[in-house]
Amino acid sequence: MPAFLTLVELRAAIAAIDPVAYGKTRNFLNGKVSRLSPYVSRGVISTRQIMESVLKNGYRPFVHEKLMQQLAWRDYFQRVLQQRPDLHSVSIKREQGEDGQRIRAGIPQAILEARTGIEGIDRSIMDLYQKGYLHNHARMYVASVVTNIAGGDWRDGARWMYHHLLDADVASNGCSWQWVCSAFSSKKYYANQENINRYAGTRQSGTFLDKTYEELPEMPVPESLKIVEQPAFQTKLPQTEALNIDPSLPTYIYTFYNLDPYWHAGEPANRILLLEPSHFDAYPVSDLTIQFILFLKDSIPGMQVYVGEYADLKREHTFGKIVAKEHPLFSFAGAVTEPRDWMFPEVSGYFPSFFGYWKKCERYLYAK
Ligand SMILES: Cc1cc2nc3c(=O)[nH]c(=O)nc-3n(C[C@H](O)[C@H](O)[C@H](O)COP(=O)(O)OP(=O)(O)OC[C@H]3O[C@@H](n4cnc5c(N)ncnc54)[C@H](O)[C@@H]3O)c2cc1C
């Protein structure tokens, strides 16, 4: 099991980010990436906090640009989700297969069993199963093999990866899978063996990816990827607790996407981590991910866990004011909704491409 970071360790990890080394090495599977996404996705820390910590360290403008851009990709995808809450199941710009590629349901067995024969990919998938983390480049390699090489439907691959990631995030996951297979971009993403050797530190040849970029899109589905499976995913939720609610106090609702330990910290309040079975039926996550959120909730004093639907929670108890954080996947009738933290709250709405969004963000970044 991976070691989860305490809040003290997390603060130290944010402070230790070196944007220069990040910019130079982030594409290598062993590069100096932050590995903070599980904490960002679970709402423990925000992209804004990371940005402010890096800016405080006094780096010259542009030195940190690559890191800022990557952080902004996350906020960009969240903005897309606000406009397209169905993006985990509906292609944003075009359907796969419009170019004549044959698309089929399921995921290649060789991917599920981490035996594609591409060492950089197979090792990464084993890491995903054991640690719940995948490097961005490895995610792109895997998604490209599943969709563009094997002709798999992006939704199946996305669901499988989401299930295993501690940083499972419907926006980043759905948009990225769609981006790779050009359902949300203008061009499919391919990586050949030479590229994987460079970034994964391997020296393989003769694999099904040992091709030129002209050859890859024309290639028939490799034999080793022909058998597909459609695994069923389920979430094992913990037991619900008997709640102790003081109706004279406000009630803060925490979710899978909001485990912010600093949210109204120190205020007398009821604090409930609401785990709705309907949410996890739609977006199933692994046992490791459930262990992770139960670990995270322990750093929020007074937190109680309710496993059930919001409507039942309200029917079973008497509440005063209920407060939640905005997130497109959740709607809590009668609750006051507070905004999430954004790097650039001024830049909102739907942008068809990241670079349109980033251009606007840059103005605010360099004015800081
Ligand atoms: C197919 C695919 C599926 C993905 N699924 C998810 C997912 O479910 N959850 C998720 O959080 N990210 C997802 N990503 C985006 C990205 O891969 C991860 O956020 C990143 O690898 C996290 O590692 P890190 O914290 O070490 O990132 P770092 O490189 O250290 O970056 C710092 C932070 O910036 C943000 N970030 C960096 N790169 C990206 C990116 N390309 N897109 C969005 N945000 C980024 C993350 O919040 C990250 O924590 C996916 C990418 C692909 C290609």
The ligand as an ORCA input file, in Angstrom:
! r2SCAN-3c Opt
* xyz 0 1
  C      -5.738      9.506    -20.049
  C      -5.535     10.467    -18.903
  C      -6.323     10.357    -17.761
  C      -6.168     11.263    -16.706
  N      -6.957     11.141    -15.587
  C      -6.819     11.989    -14.559
  C      -7.618     11.878    -13.381
  O      -8.511     11.030    -13.268
  N      -7.361     12.745    -12.359
  C      -6.402     13.713    -12.444
  O      -6.206     14.449    -11.471
  N      -5.665     13.860    -13.547
  C      -5.835     13.038    -14.604
  N      -5.047     13.190    -15.715
  C      -4.159     14.361    -15.821
  C      -2.695     14.161    -15.364
  O      -2.173     13.013    -15.925
  C      -2.556     14.098    -13.846
  O      -3.230     15.164    -13.220
  C      -1.061     14.173    -13.454
  O      -0.347     13.160    -14.092
  C      -0.948     14.066    -11.976
  O       0.360     13.829    -11.556
  P       1.191     14.889    -10.719
  O       0.398     15.353     -9.555
  O       2.518     14.288    -10.446
  O       1.265     16.057    -11.768
  P       2.294     17.262    -11.918
  O       2.898     17.122    -13.257
  O       3.191     17.384    -10.763
  O       1.342     18.534    -12.007
  C       0.887     19.271    -10.861
  C      -0.625     19.307    -10.866
  O      -1.101     19.915    -12.064
  C      -2.258     19.250    -12.546
  N      -1.950     18.630    -13.839
  C      -0.725     18.327    -14.342
  N      -0.826     17.823    -15.581
  C      -2.129     17.809    -15.883
  C      -2.882     17.393    -17.018
  N      -2.294     16.934    -18.133
  N      -4.237     17.508    -16.980
  C      -4.861     17.996    -15.878
  N      -4.201     18.413    -14.780
  C      -2.864     18.303    -14.767
  C      -2.615     18.178    -11.519
  O      -3.539     18.701    -10.605
  C      -1.265     17.923    -10.849
  O      -1.400     17.452     -9.553
  C      -5.208     12.299    -16.800
  C      -4.406     12.401    -17.953
  C      -4.563     11.497    -18.985
  C      -3.694     11.627    -20.206
*
